[in-house]
Amino acid sequence: MAKSLGHVIKSNLPTKHLVGVKINTNFVALHQQFADDTLLLGAAKDPPSIGTSPIARKNSEWSPPNQGWLNLNFDGAARGNLGATGIGYVIRDHKVREVDRIAMPLPPDTNNIVEFKALQLGLIDCLNHGVRNIIIEGDSAIAINAIKTKSTPNWRLQDLLDSILKNLSKLESFNARHVYREANTEADALSEVAAEGGKIYWWEDNLYPYG
């Protein structure tokens, strides 16, 4: 069995952000508004909607992707308008193995800009790992809907979106869907750490490129 080698370039994660993620191995029960907030290009299994009630949101859980896919959860955080910002994303496979875990501080900007940047950089990482089937999940309805409509009224967001769409075109298939924050806790915590100046760059050597 090959020895797994992970890398941490720098990590100063406050203990208050060391959150656990509830794992639901049943792929069929999660994501609100799935039919409205999903873009499908390929043959991923389609979980039905779980509704938008407070109970449904409270019970939302992250779920691993099907075999042969990677799951990218992304988030951005901003301390007020044009305040300190940071992005976070985590990439996992069907065995819940982490491929990447990133928290990266960014210059002051708007929350929407950093949400798009988190998606942009996370997607590039996915492509660099050689997997062409990706499930994208985020709690930014603006970012997910922009992928769906391929447009946004803000020119700065549009520039980022154009880059995202270009990279999406390199995939064999993908799902992009909006999830509750409760199902995006890892990425949310990483973005909050980054907005406070924390940095985490971790990747796993032996999992990918995907064979």
C-alpha atoms as a printed R data frame, in Angstrom:
    type eleno elety resid chain resno       x      y       z
1   ATOM     1    CA   MET     A     1   0.000  0.000   0.000
2   ATOM     2    CA   ALA     A     2   1.486  3.311  -1.045
3   ATOM     3    CA   LYS     A     3   2.218  5.752   1.711
4   ATOM     4    CA   SER     A     4  -0.066  8.763   1.630
5   ATOM     5    CA   LEU     A     5   1.774 12.050   1.582
6   ATOM     6    CA   GLY     A     6  -0.031 15.247   2.378
7   ATOM     7    CA   HIS     A     7   1.382 18.755   2.439
8   ATOM     8    CA   VAL     A     8   0.621 21.661   4.718
9   ATOM     9    CA   ILE     A     9   2.424 24.777   3.544
10  ATOM    10    CA   LYS     A    10   1.038 26.919   6.342
11  ATOM    11    CA   SER     A    11  -1.805 26.460   8.751
12  ATOM    12    CA   ASN     A    12  -2.962 28.735  11.560
13  ATOM    13    CA   LEU     A    13  -6.514 27.502  11.878
14  ATOM    14    CA   PRO     A    14  -8.179 28.731  15.091
15  ATOM    15    CA   THR     A    15  -9.665 25.920  17.138
16  ATOM    16    CA   LYS     A    16 -13.119 27.533  16.943
17  ATOM    17    CA   HIS     A    17 -13.092 26.742  13.213
18  ATOM    18    CA   LEU     A    18 -12.233 23.060  13.629
19  ATOM    19    CA   VAL     A    19 -15.737 21.966  12.757
20  ATOM    20    CA   GLY     A    20 -16.909 18.478  11.994
21  ATOM    21    CA   VAL     A    21 -18.986 17.640   8.955
22  ATOM    22    CA   LYS     A    22 -21.852 15.202   9.165
23  ATOM    23    CA   ILE     A    23 -21.484 12.694   6.342
24  ATOM    24    CA   ASN     A    24 -24.532 11.230   4.681
25  ATOM    25    CA   THR     A    25 -23.460  8.335   2.495
26  ATOM    26    CA   ASN     A    26 -26.898  8.156   0.895
27  ATOM    27    CA   PHE     A    27 -26.393 10.354  -2.169
28  ATOM    28    CA   VAL     A    28 -30.123 10.701  -2.761
29  ATOM    29    CA   ALA     A    29 -31.362 12.956   0.038
30  ATOM    30    CA   LEU     A    30 -29.700 16.337   0.044
31  ATOM    31    CA   HIS     A    31 -29.827 19.694  -1.722
32  ATOM    32    CA   GLN     A    32 -32.710 22.113  -1.760
33  ATOM    33    CA   GLN     A    33 -34.069 23.440  -5.028
34  ATOM    34    CA   PHE     A    34 -32.014 20.867  -6.917
35  ATOM    35    CA   ALA     A    35 -34.124 21.032 -10.038
36  ATOM    36    CA   ASP     A    36 -33.858 24.828 -10.176
37  ATOM    37    CA   ASP     A    37 -30.254 25.305  -9.129
38  ATOM    38    CA   THR     A    38 -28.483 22.515 -11.009
39  ATOM    39    CA   LEU     A    39 -26.760 22.526 -14.364
40  ATOM    40    CA   LEU     A    40 -26.218 19.041 -15.707
41  ATOM    41    CA   LEU     A    41 -23.781 18.108 -18.441
42  ATOM    42    CA   GLY     A    42 -23.376 14.375 -18.253
43  ATOM    43    CA   ALA     A    43 -24.784 11.414 -16.417
44  ATOM    44    CA   ALA     A    44 -24.624 12.207 -12.715
45  ATOM    45    CA   LYS     A    45 -27.336 10.736 -10.530
46  ATOM    46    CA   ASP     A    46 -29.950 13.392  -9.743
47  ATOM    47    CA   PRO     A    47 -30.975 13.643  -6.088
48  ATOM    48    CA   PRO     A    48 -34.441 15.134  -5.617
49  ATOM    49    CA   SER     A    49 -35.234 18.338  -3.768
50  ATOM    50    CA   ILE     A    50 -35.419 18.231   0.010
51  ATOM    51    CA   GLY     A    51 -37.404 21.467   0.186
52  ATOM    52    CA   THR     A    52 -36.651 24.833   1.744
53  ATOM    53    CA   SER     A    53 -38.215 24.559   5.197
54  ATOM    54    CA   PRO     A    54 -36.194 25.451   8.317
55  ATOM    55    CA   ILE     A    55 -36.222 21.785   9.300
56  ATOM    56    CA   ALA     A    56 -34.863 20.762   5.900
57  ATOM    57    CA   ARG     A    57 -32.110 23.363   6.189
58  ATOM    58    CA   LYS     A    58 -31.194 22.276   9.702
59  ATOM    59    CA   ASN     A    59 -30.963 18.667   8.565
60  ATOM    60    CA   SER     A    60 -28.859 19.418   5.481
61  ATOM    61    CA   GLU     A    61 -25.673 17.388   5.307
62  ATOM    62    CA   TRP     A    62 -22.772 17.140   2.924
63  ATOM    63    CA   SER     A    63 -22.831 14.023   0.765
64  ATOM    64    CA   PRO     A    64 -19.922 12.433  -1.145
65  ATOM    65    CA   PRO     A    65 -20.026 12.209  -4.935
66  ATOM    66    CA   ASN     A    66 -20.373  9.072  -6.985
67  ATOM    67    CA   GLN     A    67 -17.243  7.128  -7.861
68  ATOM    68    CA   GLY     A    68 -15.257  8.785 -10.645
69  ATOM    69    CA   TRP     A    69 -16.302 12.279  -9.578
70  ATOM    70    CA   LEU     A    70 -14.771 14.945  -7.380
71  ATOM    71    CA   ASN     A    71 -16.826 17.242  -5.188
72  ATOM    72    CA   LEU     A    72 -15.768 20.903  -4.962
73  ATOM    73    CA   ASN     A    73 -17.273 22.915  -2.109
74  ATOM    74    CA   PHE     A    74 -16.377 26.609  -2.208
75  ATOM    75    CA   ASP     A    75 -17.091 29.745  -0.214
76  ATOM    76    CA   GLY     A    76 -15.927 33.335   0.190
77  ATOM    77    CA   ALA     A    77 -16.036 35.656   3.200
78  ATOM    78    CA   ALA     A    78 -15.784 39.446   3.474
79  ATOM    79    CA   ARG     A    79 -15.624 41.659   6.546
80  ATOM    80    CA   GLY     A    80 -18.115 44.282   5.386
81  ATOM    81    CA   ASN     A    81 -18.112 46.020   2.030
82  ATOM    82    CA   LEU     A    82 -14.528 46.242   0.752
83  ATOM    83    CA   GLY     A    83 -13.254 44.770   4.005
84  ATOM    84    CA   ALA     A    84 -10.797 41.951   4.596
85  ATOM    85    CA   THR     A    85 -11.659 38.898   2.518
86  ATOM    86    CA   GLY     A    86 -10.723 35.292   2.082
87  ATOM    87    CA   ILE     A    87 -11.678 32.220   0.110
88  ATOM    88    CA   GLY     A    88 -11.972 28.612   1.108
89  ATOM    89    CA   TYR     A    89 -12.589 25.417  -0.757
90  ATOM    90    CA   VAL     A    90 -12.275 21.701  -0.179
91  ATOM    91    CA   ILE     A    91 -12.141 18.961  -2.819
92  ATOM    92    CA   ARG     A    92 -13.193 15.424  -1.874
93  ATOM    93    CA   ASP     A    93 -13.800 12.130  -3.629
94  ATOM    94    CA   HIS     A    94 -16.380  9.357  -3.270
95  ATOM    95    CA   LYS     A    95 -14.485  7.834  -0.333
96  ATOM    96    CA   VAL     A    96 -14.561 11.202   1.494
97  ATOM    97    CA   ARG     A    97 -10.819 11.560   0.996
98  ATOM    98    CA   GLU     A    98  -9.657 15.160   0.813
99  ATOM    99    CA   VAL     A    99  -7.677 16.054  -2.292
100 ATOM   100    CA   ASP     A   100  -7.277 19.750  -1.449
101 ATOM   101    CA   ARG     A   101  -8.078 21.984   1.512
102 ATOM   102    CA   ILE     A   102  -7.405 25.661   0.890
103 ATOM   103    CA   ALA     A   103  -7.848 28.848   2.945
104 ATOM   104    CA   MET     A   104  -6.438 31.912   1.183
105 ATOM   105    CA   PRO     A   105  -6.656 35.565   2.309
106 ATOM   106    CA   LEU     A   106  -7.360 38.065  -0.475
107 ATOM   107    CA   PRO     A   107  -7.265 41.874  -0.733
108 ATOM   108    CA   PRO     A   108 -10.321 43.872   0.371
109 ATOM   109    CA   ASP     A   109 -13.256 43.400  -1.976
110 ATOM   110    CA   THR     A   110 -16.947 42.527  -2.070
111 ATOM   111    CA   ASN     A   111 -18.385 39.237  -0.900
112 ATOM   112    CA   ASN     A   112 -19.654 38.337  -4.380
113 ATOM   113    CA   ILE     A   113 -16.225 38.838  -5.934
114 ATOM   114    CA   VAL     A   114 -14.540 36.505  -3.450
115 ATOM   115    CA   GLU     A   115 -17.289 33.894  -3.885
116 ATOM   116    CA   PHE     A   116 -16.545 33.848  -7.620
117 ATOM   117    CA   LYS     A   117 -12.784 33.751  -6.993
118 ATOM   118    CA   ALA     A   118 -13.200 30.787  -4.655
119 ATOM   119    CA   LEU     A   119 -15.069 28.935  -7.387
120 ATOM   120    CA   GLN     A   120 -12.574 29.984 -10.047
121 ATOM   121    CA   LEU     A   121  -9.493 28.794  -8.140
122 ATOM   122    CA   GLY     A   122 -11.157 25.654  -6.825
123 ATOM   123    CA   LEU     A   123 -12.169 24.640 -10.328
124 ATOM   124    CA   ILE     A   124  -8.612 25.145 -11.593
125 ATOM   125    CA   ASP     A   125  -7.390 22.855  -8.817
126 ATOM   126    CA   CYS     A   126  -9.918 20.209  -9.822
127 ATOM   127    CA   LEU     A   127  -8.730 20.317 -13.413
128 ATOM   128    CA   ASN     A   128  -5.113 20.094 -12.303
129 ATOM   129    CA   HIS     A   129  -5.939 16.824 -10.538
130 ATOM   130    CA   GLY     A   130  -6.991 15.250 -13.799
131 ATOM   131    CA   VAL     A   131 -10.636 14.543 -13.014
132 ATOM   132    CA   ARG     A   132 -13.131 15.630 -15.643
133 ATOM   133    CA   ASN     A   133 -16.344 14.878 -13.716
134 ATOM   134    CA   ILE     A   134 -16.938 17.472 -11.011
135 ATOM   135    CA   ILE     A   135 -19.786 18.315  -8.658
136 ATOM   136    CA   ILE     A   136 -19.679 21.988  -7.664
137 ATOM   137    CA   GLU     A   137 -21.477 23.038  -4.487
138 ATOM   138    CA   GLY     A   138 -21.694 26.464  -2.879
139 ATOM   139    CA   ASP     A   139 -24.089 28.500  -0.761
140 ATOM   140    CA   SER     A   140 -23.810 31.501  -3.121
141 ATOM   141    CA   ALA     A   141 -26.958 31.447  -5.243
142 ATOM   142    CA   ILE     A   142 -25.505 34.301  -7.322
143 ATOM   143    CA   ALA     A   143 -22.451 32.260  -8.342
144 ATOM   144    CA   ILE     A   144 -24.408 29.085  -9.065
145 ATOM   145    CA   ASN     A   145 -27.098 30.927 -11.031
146 ATOM   146    CA   ALA     A   146 -24.386 32.734 -13.023
147 ATOM   147    CA   ILE     A   147 -23.080 29.365 -14.194
148 ATOM   148    CA   LYS     A   148 -26.612 28.378 -15.137
149 ATOM   149    CA   THR     A   149 -27.403 31.565 -17.080
150 ATOM   150    CA   LYS     A   150 -23.815 32.217 -18.251
151 ATOM   151    CA   SER     A   151 -24.217 35.890 -17.412
152 ATOM   152    CA   THR     A   152 -24.099 38.414 -14.589
153 ATOM   153    CA   PRO     A   153 -24.926 42.150 -14.600
154 ATOM   154    CA   ASN     A   154 -21.612 43.108 -12.994
155 ATOM   155    CA   TRP     A   155 -18.636 43.416 -15.359
156 ATOM   156    CA   ARG     A   156 -16.108 42.322 -12.738
157 ATOM   157    CA   LEU     A   157 -18.149 39.261 -11.936
158 ATOM   158    CA   GLN     A   158 -18.565 38.625 -15.655
159 ATOM   159    CA   ASP     A   159 -14.795 38.564 -16.160
160 ATOM   160    CA   LEU     A   160 -14.496 35.924 -13.437
161 ATOM   161    CA   LEU     A   161 -17.480 34.046 -14.811
162 ATOM   162    CA   ASP     A   162 -15.944 33.940 -18.291
163 ATOM   163    CA   SER     A   163 -12.861 32.284 -16.818
164 ATOM   164    CA   ILE     A   164 -15.023 29.819 -14.892
165 ATOM   165    CA   LEU     A   165 -17.085 28.930 -17.960
166 ATOM   166    CA   LYS     A   166 -13.940 28.425 -20.032
167 ATOM   167    CA   ASN     A   167 -12.636 25.898 -17.521
168 ATOM   168    CA   LEU     A   168 -16.022 24.222 -17.220
169 ATOM   169    CA   SER     A   169 -15.926 23.639 -20.975
170 ATOM   170    CA   LYS     A   170 -12.860 21.439 -20.437
171 ATOM   171    CA   LEU     A   171 -14.849 18.967 -18.369
172 ATOM   172    CA   GLU     A   172 -16.615 15.871 -19.574
173 ATOM   173    CA   SER     A   173 -19.506 16.560 -17.205
174 ATOM   174    CA   PHE     A   174 -20.381 18.563 -14.141
175 ATOM   175    CA   ASN     A   175 -23.156 19.433 -11.732
176 ATOM   176    CA   ALA     A   176 -23.351 22.938 -10.272
177 ATOM   177    CA   ARG     A   177 -25.818 23.290  -7.454
178 ATOM   178    CA   HIS     A   178 -26.709 25.623  -4.660
179 ATOM   179    CA   VAL     A   179 -26.693 24.149  -1.148
180 ATOM   180    CA   TYR     A   180 -27.471 25.453   2.304
181 ATOM   181    CA   ARG     A   181 -24.559 26.681   4.380
182 ATOM   182    CA   GLU     A   182 -25.224 23.735   6.679
183 ATOM   183    CA   ALA     A   183 -24.114 21.468   3.828
184 ATOM   184    CA   ASN     A   184 -21.102 23.686   3.080
185 ATOM   185    CA   THR     A   185 -19.553 23.952   6.536
186 ATOM   186    CA   GLU     A   186 -15.985 22.974   5.602
187 ATOM   187    CA   ALA     A   187 -15.646 25.593   2.871
188 ATOM   188    CA   ASP     A   188 -17.432 28.171   5.023
189 ATOM   189    CA   ALA     A   189 -15.041 27.636   7.940
190 ATOM   190    CA   LEU     A   190 -12.008 27.829   5.648
191 ATOM   191    CA   SER     A   191 -13.171 31.115   4.116
192 ATOM   192    CA   GLU     A   192 -13.735 32.598   7.582
193 ATOM   193    CA   VAL     A   193 -10.228 31.597   8.630
194 ATOM   194    CA   ALA     A   194  -8.836 33.202   5.473
195 ATOM   195    CA   ALA     A   195 -10.746 36.447   6.062
196 ATOM   196    CA   GLU     A   196  -9.020 36.627   9.462
197 ATOM   197    CA   GLY     A   197  -5.627 36.236   7.771
198 ATOM   198    CA   GLY     A   198  -5.242 32.483   8.214
199 ATOM   199    CA   LYS     A   199  -3.625 30.410   5.468
200 ATOM   200    CA   ILE     A   200  -4.016 26.707   4.762
201 ATOM   201    CA   TYR     A   201  -2.601 25.074   1.662
202 ATOM   202    CA   TRP     A   202  -2.938 21.300   1.841
203 ATOM   203    CA   TRP     A   203  -3.033 18.724  -0.914
204 ATOM   204    CA   GLU     A   204  -2.781 14.966  -1.197
205 ATOM   205    CA   ASP     A   205  -0.144 13.522  -3.526
206 ATOM   206    CA   ASN     A   206  -1.221  9.946  -3.987
207 ATOM   207    CA   LEU     A   207  -4.900 10.262  -4.877
208 ATOM   208    CA   TYR     A   208  -4.735 12.070  -8.213
209 ATOM   209    CA   PRO     A   209  -4.381 12.368 -11.193
210 ATOM   210    CA   TYR     A   210  -7.366 10.096 -11.221
211 ATOM   211    CA   GLY     A   211  -6.713  6.775 -12.935
